[in-house]
Amino acid sequence: MSKVKLTTVDFTGTKQQEKELREKLAEIKNMDGNLMPALQAAQGIYGYLPIEVQKIVSEELNVPLEEIFGVSTFYSQFKLNPTGKYAVAVCLGTACYVKGSGDILSRLERELKLDAGGTSHDGMYSLEATRCIGCCGLAPVLTVNEDVYGKLVPDDIPGILAKYQG
């Protein structure tokens, strides 16, 4: 079982965000299978699912917090940490992994001084290890926000990061 890395961040949700979330939850409260849409809505409003937001979902849907946390950590679409201005994701799907994406991820961790699953203290970068992103012909692949970089070697990393600095 993989460990869930939680970054220590002061939660800065607004009253307006909370109002919007509670209204959305009231709309879907009586739907069958409402937990996934609730978490998607919450992440859409806040950008991630901090424990404070999970507690609101638990309270409004009358679902145990443990179940919400379990779903939030099981599905890779959900983020428990805020993402950085530049969200870096390294594909660890089979094709990419076989072609060296583990080395790419290690180089990024060293360059960014950040573990996979974390966000830099200045909020500039977040780093994720992901599964297949559908670019197997370009393996190994990483993305920075919507930009895709393929056929990488570890020595490509400093040049890619330089595009996002300054």
ABEGO torsion letter per residue (X at the ends): XBBBBBBBBBBABBAAAAAAAAAAAAAAAABBGAAAAAAAAAAAAAGBBBAAAAAAAAAAAGBBAAAAAAAAAABAABBABBBBABBBBBBABAAAAAAGAAAAAAAAAAAAGBBBGBBBAAGABBBBBBBBAGAAAAOBBBBBEABBBBGBBAAAAAAAAAAABX
